[in-house]
Amino acid sequence: MVIKHDLEIIASFSTNGWRHFKNADDVKNSYSLMTDLELVEKLKEKYGNSLSIFEYPRNERPTLAEVYK
């Protein structure tokens, strides 16, 4: 899953539980106990309608390097 604010990637999640955030302000201790969907809801609260969520089919997922290219 790739999450963008406007056109900038602010976070990405993998299916193995790994999460990457561009902004340290978006990383909070309480987030570690949230599911991906709960975390997306928190980011929606913060960024509003300018947030875009992209989910990829299992066989078409990009690598981390491809996401941040």
C-alpha positions, 0 to 999 in steps of 0.5 A: 500500500502506498499513501500519498499526500497531494503528489508526495508519498508519505507512507508505504506498508507491506504485507509482512507488517513493515511500514515506512513513513517519510515524516517522523511526525507521522510515526507515533508509539500508539501507531505500532498497535494499530492495524493498517486500516486504523492507521490509514484512518488516522492519516485521513484525519490529519491530511483530509481529502488530499490523501490518496491510497494505492493498493496493488494486486499481490502479483504487481506489488512494487519493491521499496526502491520502485515506490520511492524512485 
